Amino acid sequence: MAKIVFFCIPAHGHTNPTLGVVRELTARGNQVWYYSYDLMREKIESAGAVFVSCDDYDMEQRLTPKDAVRLGKDMAFSIRILVDTTLALDDKVCAAVERLRPDCIVADSMAVWGKAVAMKLGIPFVSSTTTFAFNRYSARIMKQSAGSMAGMLLSIPKIHKEIRRLQKKGYPVRSFLDLIQNDDHTHTIVYTSPAFQPCADTFSDMYAFVGPSIRPASGEIVKIREKLIYISMGTVNNDMLPLYRRCIAALARTGHQVILSVGALVPTDAFGDLPAHIEVFPQVDQIAVLQKADVFLSHCGMNSVSESLYYGVPLIMLPQTKEQEGVAERVSQLGAGIRLKRSDEAAILEAVQAVLADDAFRKSAAAIADGFRRCPGAGGAADKILQVCRKA
């Protein structure tokens, strides 16, 4: 029986793929402790892990909305938040983990404090990567502007200052790349297929491409029209009332069934009277909808795209972050969707009609789905973790 500690950030898209792995590990008789945040407690405990709250120590959740926007744009600021969180957790986590002496630590690629603790205490480590794996080859799909590259260069002195803070607390970190980048010698689980992963053949055998972790649907959606269009911009940056109104206006006269998930920040009564074939919800069971959908208009979060393609549903893509831009680029390369260059009514309607009219999009999505289903899944991820435990 192995003892395993997980670390993750407070994001559904990063937590959900790990839950099947936790279930698999605990079903085999292993013990799992999972450091996360209270909003994830129920789902983590239901997977069989011992939940350990990090809320009192987390820096990211204390940010103002303005600061939260900076995270994806300002590398020095992002590193500072990661270092602040690592140091805030240092005494509690290091003492607890040292007493427990787990056989392995598994940490989300963005929960760098988990990796830092493993480095500091000399515990075998596995990275859990819910986005694409990146090296100098695959990173080419993330097109950096000259401005963003210049900003990164200017931020290096500030980043070095943050790294020195970690070094003073005993963390053997040479540069920020030690925290945020995996090399060919780091055991890494990637929740996608080799076919969907860009440049998969350039990664060492330390990388296990296990495919997306798809939960069962918890309900059922009734399809009332021949075609079903699903629209969602995810669970984070989804306060997009003008976009939702343009989608409704674009699709109102098509007669297609439309299911629109708008999140908690947009009141559903803001849309007034809607045609009978268009429904707006704060949230839906996305898996249940995708099992019936013909097209998905998405922000291109990795989880949403993986779920869509798993069910062979082609995408219309409107990415909002660099990570989502990279996912959208890969979907475009493989012919499973269309990137929206504009988000006005005419462009939305044109994209929906184009995807519905050309069966090549659905065939490409089905080919990716076939690759997903041939991956070892949660069982393969558990095998990888236990292999690392046995070598400890």
Secondary structure, DSSP 8 states (H G I E B T S, - for coil): --EEEEE--S-HHHHHHHHHHHHHHHHTT-EEEEEE-GGGHHHHHHTT-EEEE-GGG-SGGG--HHHHHHTTT-HHHHHHHHHHHHHHHHHHHHHHHHHH--SEEEEETT-HHHHHHHHHHT--EEEEESS----TTGGGGS---HHHHHHHHHHHHHHHHHHHHHHHTT----SHHHHH---TTSEEEESS-TTTSTTGGGS-TTEEE--------SS-----SS-EEEEE--SSS---HHHHHHHHHHHTTT--EEEEE--SSS-GGGG-S--TTEEEES---HHHHHTT-SEEEE---HHHHHHHHHTT--EEE---SHHHHHHHHHHHHTTSEEE-S--SHHHHHHHHHHHHH-HHHHHHHHHHHHHHHTS-HHHHHHHHHHHHHHH-
